[in-house]
Amino acid sequence: TPSPYVYTYTNPTPSTYVLIACLENVRDPQKDTTNTAPCAGGTTNWSYTITSPIEGTYTFYSRATDNANNTESTGVLSGVVYDTTKPELSWTSPVEDFIISGTLVILSVATDNLSGIASVKYFYQKTGETDWIEIASLTNSPYQANWDTTGLTLDTYTIQATVTDKAG
């Protein structure tokens, strides 16, 4: 079950106008439809809770009405991407059981269909040790690093990659 998402708005001029905000799910990837949730509002501060959000991009809209019943056109307050799917990573280089010497090119392909890739990090670990040592942290594709192995002792090493999307 997805965690609830709470959007909170603080009215910069309480009691001056009523702010109405509507939540629109721009695209429901499961149903390929667009949905609008009920509006929330008030003259002071308010919050809106989506109890069972689905993955997608949500946009919060506002419409202010003053005491004389003048209403502004709808404006966008903010957009939120709700993303719980892990990004994917596939190795390109090196291949398994590769013998390293000198500079090794490490390359992978990372994808995330919703929020995008924040970073790809490469690490190595010497066999029998518990610490992972970072080789590189990359934020742009192609996710390629040159690993200088000339200072390593002759042994067996494991390379690991972690990918983080912009949703965290």
C-alpha positions in Angstrom: 0.0 0.0 0.0 1.5 3.4 -1.0 2.2 5.9 1.8 -0.1 8.9 1.9 1.2 12.1 0.3 0.4 15.3 2.1 0.5 18.7 0.4 0.5 21.7 2.8 -0.1 25.3 1.7 0.4 28.4 3.9 -1.7 31.4 2.9 0.6 34.4 2.8 -2.3 36.8 3.6 -4.8 34.9 5.8 -8.4 36.1 5.8 -7.8 38.3 2.7 -9.0 35.7 0.2 -10.2 32.1 0.0 -7.7 29.9 -1.7 -9.1 26.8 -3.5 -6.6 24.2 -4.7 -7.4 21.3 -6.8 -5.2 18.3 -7.4 -5.0 16.9 -10.9 -3.3 13.6 -11.6 -2.0 14.5 -15.0 -1.6 10.9 -16.1 -2.5 7.7 -14.4 0.0 5.3 -15.8 -2.0 2.2 -14.7 -5.2 3.3 -16.5 -3.8 5.8 -19.0 -6.4 8.4 -17.9 -6.5 11.8 -16.3 -8.3 12.3 -13.0 -9.1 15.3 -10.8 -9.5 15.0 -7.1 -11.9 17.1 -4.9 -10.7 20.6 -4.1 -9.5 21.8 -0.7 -9.3 25.4 0.6 -9.8 27.9 3.3 -9.0 31.4 4.4 -5.9 30.4 6.4 -3.6 27.4 6.1 -4.8 24.0 4.8 -3.4 20.7 3.7 -4.5 18.1 1.2 -3.9 14.4 1.7 -3.8 11.8 -1.1 -4.4 8.6 0.9 -3.5 6.0 -1.8 -1.4 7.8 -4.5 -0.5 6.0 -7.6 2.7 6.7 -9.4 2.6 9.7 -11.7 2.9 13.4 -11.9 0.5 15.5 -9.8 -0.1 19.2 -10.3 -1.7 21.4 -7.7 -3.8 24.3 -9.0 -5.1 27.3 -7.1 -7.9 29.8 -7.6 -8.3 32.8 -5.2 -11.5 34.6 -4.5 -11.6 37.9 -2.5 -14.4 39.3 -0.3 -16.0 41.0 -3.4 -16.3 37.6 -5.1 -13.6 38.5 -7.7 -11.9 35.2 -8.8 -8.5 34.9 -10.3 -7.8 32.5 -13.1 -6.4 29.1 -12.2 -2.7 29.1 -11.5 -0.3 26.2 -10.8 1.0 26.1 -7.2 3.5 23.2 -7.7 4.0 19.9 -9.3 4.9 16.7 -7.5 6.2 13.4 -9.0 5.2 10.4 -6.9 7.6 7.6 -7.8 8.1 4.3 -5.9 9.5 2.2 -8.7 13.3 1.5 -8.4 15.4 2.6 -11.3 17.1 -0.1 -13.5 20.8 -0.6 -14.2 22.5 -2.8 -16.7 26.2 -3.4 -17.0 28.0 -2.7 -20.3 31.6 -3.0 -19.2 33.5 -4.8 -17.7 32.1 -8.3 -18.2 32.1 -10.8 -15.4 35.5 -12.5 -14.5 37.4 -9.8 -16.3 41.2 -9.5 -15.4 42.0 -5.9 -14.6 45.3 -4.0 -15.1 46.0 -0.4 -15.7 42.9 1.7 -16.3 39.6 -0.1 -16.5 36.5 1.5 -18.2 33.4 1.0 -16.2 30.1 1.6 -18.1 26.5 1.0 -17.4 23.1 2.1 -18.6 20.6 3.4 -16.0 16.9 4.1 -16.7 14.0 5.5 -14.7 10.7 6.1 -16.5 9.3 8.6 -14.1 11.5 10.9 -12.0 14.8 10.4 -13.8 18.3 9.3 -12.7 19.9 11.3 -9.9 23.2 9.4 -9.7 25.1 6.2 -10.5 27.9 5.2 -8.2 30.6 2.6 -8.7 32.4 0.9 -5.9 35.0 -1.9 -5.5 35.7 -4.3 -2.7 38.8 -6.6 -2.3 37.9 -10.2 -1.6 37.8 -10.9 2.1 37.3 -7.3 3.1 34.0 -5.6 4.2 34.5 -2.1 3.0 33.3 -0.8 -0.3 35.5 2.0 -1.8 33.9 4.5 -4.1 35.4 4.7 -7.6 33.1 7.3 -9.1 29.8 9.2 -8.6 28.1 10.2 -11.9 25.1 12.4 -12.4 24.9 12.5 -16.2 24.7 9.8 -18.9 26.8 8.1 -20.2 27.5 6.6 -16.8 31.2 5.9 -17.6 34.2 6.0 -15.2 37.9 5.3 -15.7 39.2 3.2 -12.8 42.9 3.4 -12.3 43.9 0.0 -10.8 47.6 0.5 -10.9 47.8 1.1 -7.1 45.9 -2.1 -6.2 47.6 -5.3 -4.9 47.3 -8.4 -7.0 44.0 -10.0 -5.8 40.4 -10.6 -6.6 38.0 -7.6 -6.6 34.3 -7.1 -6.9 32.7 -4.1 -8.6 29.3 -2.9 -7.6 27.0 -0.1 -8.9 24.2 1.7 -7.2 21.7 3.8 -9.0 19.4 6.4 -7.3 16.5 8.1 -9.0 15.4 11.6 -8.3 12.6 10.4 -6.1 15.3 9.0 -3.8 
